[in-house]
Amino acid sequence: MKKIFFNSSLLLLSFIVIDHLLVMFSFVSSSNFLPWVLPVSLLFSVLMFLFMENKSSIRLKLWSLFLSFLVIIVSMALAVFYVDFSWDGQWYHQSAIYNMVEGWNPLKEAIREFEIHNSVSIAHFPKAAWYYAASVYSFSGVFEAGKSINFILLFVAFFLLYYTLRKYDLPVGRSLFASLLLVLNPVVWSEITTYLNDGSLVLYLSIYVTMLFAWFKTPGKKVFLMGAFAIIGLVNLKFTGLVFFCVLALFFCVYLLFFKRELVLKALLSHGIVLLLALVLFGFNPYVSNYIERGHPLYPIFGTSEYPSVFDQTGKDDNEIHETPHNLRGKALIVRMFYANFGRPDNAPYYKEKEAKLILPFTSSFSDWKAYYFHETRVSGFGPYFGVCLVISLFMLVGCFFVDRKKAWIAFIAVSALISTLLFSKHFWWPRFAPQTWLIPLVPYLFLLSQGKTKKLLAFNRIFALLLLINGGIVLFFHMNWETRSSIELRKQLSELSEKKVPVEIFYGWFKKSMEMKLSYWQIEYRSLSKKPHNVEAYKKLPSVVEGYPNMVLYREFYDSPRNEEIARISRKQ
């Protein structure tokens, strides 16, 4: 099974990377090739897999192909069922994808005006997820299917950790359970049905780290290739992906310097070459185009005197002003992190409270867990018991040195690397901005799992793993329950409006492109409002954001002619 998992992961990651390249080719050639990118990418990835596995048995190849196609089909089906209700997804992610399919060429026209307030994000942010989604949407005509990359990466991360743990001789049961804990990351499940990319970011990061450990055990071209694919995806999902990769790669080289010095030069060269390809080729937009157009590859986070950063332009930090609980504004990162992991589950300043509140461990209530409806829960976003797990895991890390002092340094360096990635921004207390925090307690857990020889140690590890499972399961259950109900309700309302054939008056605020495309797809005539109506009670709420967030979409039927009113009256009778 482990070999099938490995082969399937190779094919799926190849599929994503080839798709990325062919989307870029369609832009460079200015051809109508985009609708064909998806099937051609799948074909090329299959051919590449068969070439690399030419010595494998037919049975192994067939099972690997079957699992790969099954993952793609399941991922597509889940992505299509769920609607993207995320704030940023409806604000600029969806708009970027729509504009690419409608003719925007980000390689030849890097700078372009889009809807109000989102032009900078669309033009200058990394675009890997958008490329994939554009190819899926252009081929299938089903917009939500573009989110399938989230589910594909979830399967790949699970498969590869299982493969690696089995290579380290862990039993099947322990390997499966540990792999489940990896992909149970609350940030992953809070965003998996959306075009937000923090969840995919940490999955790519997990794949990269997993391949580092796999390389120690079984160095080879395929392991290297999948590690390279993970780096390419990581760097081109978000700017922070570049930061996280550089920090982890640095710590990896430090480890080699002390324990495997003969591999340092090889590691530096391989990482350097892959990073160069990720930035210059795969990441031409934004890294190269940002440098050409704005003087800095990381614009608008950083800028120049001619093109100042977004913070220098506005003189304010929007995340600090609008997204941070009031009592954490201006506080040190360590204080923010303490509240974020030991507070009552909440999405302050948008949900029940304006401020984050500390509570004793295990005292949060069922009603508090409704905060996990949100896609980016701020306080206790990693789950109601994660803070406790974090503290226990640090004691476990110390315990690693009593089990095997030499090997414990690997766990210590890995945890130190993950903690170091959190130190680059005061906003990395927020789970969506630092999803790798979930990996910190997993490191000592996996180490003790591999070293556990006594019944007491195994029993302790199982209890800890069970607590992590319950903690992550709570977030998964509450969030996916909300996503399921909301997706069903949205389709119900849109279907009813479509059948009535009556125009609507609608306020969609910052979700202009995403809502207009939904209304067009359902063939609903509409008249948009530029401002939120004062008489809100006269309007219905269209499922769009979690209750408590700003910019809830509002609508009501309106009749600009006797004919429309007559149609509506007949529809209501039927």
URVENNOR-V414037 format. One record per pair of residues at least 24 apart in sequence whose C-alpha atoms are under 7 Angstrom apart, sorted by the first residue. I is the first residue (numbers start at 1). J is the second residue. D is the distance in whole Angstrom. If there is no record, write none. Layout:
BEGIN
i->{I/I}
j->{J/J}
d->{D/D}
END
This chain:
BEGIN
i->{2/2/4/4/4/5/5/5/6/6/6/7/8/8/8/8/9/9/9/10/11/11/11/11/12/13/13/14/15/15/15/17/19/20/20/20/21/23/23/27/27/28/34/34/35/35/35/36/37/38/38/38/71/72/75/75/75/76/76/79/79/79/79/79/80/80/82/82/82/82/83/83/83/84/84/84/85/85/85/86/86/86/87/88/89/89/89/90/90/91/91/92/92/93/94/95/95/96/97/97/97/100/101/101/106/107/110/124/124/124/124/125/126/126/126/126/126/126/127/127/128/128/128/129/147/147/147/150/150/151/153/153/154/154/157/157/157/158/160/160/161/164/170/181/184/185/185/186/186/186/186/186/187/187/187/189/190/190/190/191/197/198/198/198/201/201/201/202/202/204/204/204/205/205/228/232/235/236/244/247/247/248/251/251/323/324/325/325/325/325/326/326/327/327/333/333/336/337/339/340/340/340/340/341/341/341/341/342/342/343/343/344/344/345/345/345/345/345/345/346/346/346/346/347/347/347/347/348/350/350/351/361/361/370/372/372/372/373/373/373/373/374/376/378/378/381/382/383/383/383/384/385/386/389/389/390/393/393/396/397/400/411/411/411/415/415/486/490/490/494/497/498/498/498/500/500/502/502/502/503/503/504/504/504/504/505/505/505/505/506/506/506/507/507/507/507/508/508/508/509}
j->{162/163/60/63/64/159/160/163/159/160/163/64/64/65/67/68/156/159/160/226/45/46/49/68/68/226/229/45/41/42/45/229/132/128/131/132/282/131/135/105/107/107/135/138/135/138/139/139/135/135/136/139/152/152/148/151/152/145/148/144/145/147/148/193/144/145/193/483/484/487/144/193/487/193/194/195/194/544/545/194/375/545/545/196/194/195/196/511/514/510/511/118/122/195/514/513/514/122/130/133/134/134/134/138/285/285/289/286/290/299/300/286/236/237/238/239/285/286/236/237/233/236/237/237/193/194/195/192/200/192/200/203/183/203/203/206/207/183/207/210/210/214/450/469/472/438/472/382/383/472/475/476/431/432/435/476/375/376/479/375/237/432/433/435/234/237/241/435/436/230/233/234/230/234/274/278/278/283/421/417/421/417/413/417/349/349/349/354/355/356/354/355/355/356/426/429/429/429/379/378/379/380/429/379/380/386/387/380/387/379/380/379/380/369/371/379/380/381/384/371/377/378/379/371/377/378/379/378/548/549/548/385/388/478/475/478/479/478/479/482/546/546/432/430/431/431/431/471/472/475/471/471/471/441/468/441/441/444/444/444/448/443/444/447/440/443/543/542/543/522/524/522/523/524/568/571/557/564/568/557/558/555/556/557/558/555/556/557/558/554/555/556/532/553/554/555/551/553/554/551}
d->{7/5/7/7/5/5/7/7/7/6/6/6/5/7/6/5/5/7/7/6/6/7/6/7/6/7/7/6/6/6/5/7/6/7/6/6/7/6/7/6/6/7/6/7/6/5/4/6/6/6/6/7/6/7/5/5/6/5/5/6/5/5/5/6/5/5/6/7/7/6/6/7/6/6/4/7/7/5/6/6/6/7/7/7/7/5/6/5/6/6/5/6/6/6/6/6/6/6/6/7/5/7/6/6/7/6/7/6/6/7/7/6/5/5/6/7/7/6/6/6/7/5/5/6/7/6/6/6/6/7/7/6/6/7/6/7/5/6/7/7/6/5/6/6/6/6/7/5/7/6/6/7/7/6/6/6/5/7/6/6/7/6/7/7/6/7/7/6/6/5/7/6/7/6/6/5/7/6/6/7/6/6/7/6/7/6/5/6/5/6/6/5/5/7/5/7/6/5/7/7/4/5/6/7/5/7/5/6/5/6/6/7/7/6/6/5/5/7/6/5/7/7/5/6/5/5/6/7/6/6/5/7/7/7/6/6/5/6/5/6/7/6/6/6/7/6/7/5/6/6/6/6/7/7/7/6/5/6/6/5/7/6/6/7/6/7/6/7/5/7/7/6/6/5/6/6/7/6/6/6/6/6/5/4/6/5/5/6/6/6/4/7/6/6/5/6/7/5/7/6}
END
